[in-house]
Amino acid sequence: MTGPLAIPSALILLFFSTAAIASEPHEIEQSHDARVGEQLFLKLPGDPDQGYKWRFNAEASKGANLVSVDQLGWFIAEKGASMFFQEKSVLNVAVHAKATGRADLAFDYYRHTGERLFTKTRYFRINIRP
């Protein structure tokens, strides 16, 4: 398209395409179904001995009011074959479904080195039925 409408049309397309990108949802790594009153468990692998830990990020989560989240603690999952990675640990998290709806829960994996250094965020979807 050429002429006086070419530039405004291109700007409108650019606006809507960037708005669509900005509103794209985060990637859900796991999806779970639960009924109100049920409890399920998430397992988050990490290395707390080296300072790598998980934290529940309520601000980045959606529908966090539909569940309660409790960190149960770290458990050693298995011995590693590498001399550098001797043990793999898993943080067990209990999620209790309180009300119907959909909760997208965000967990930040970070290393504490004086200041928190976030390395990634994982999202879990909980679909809660009556």
Secondary structure, DSSP 8 states (H G I E B T S, - for coil): --STTHHHHHHHHHHHHHHHHHT----EEEEEEEETT-EEEEEEEE-GGGTEEEEEEEEEEESGGGEEEEEEEEEEEEE-SSSS--EEEEEEEEEEE-SSEEEEEEEEEEEESSSEEEEEEEEEEEEEE-
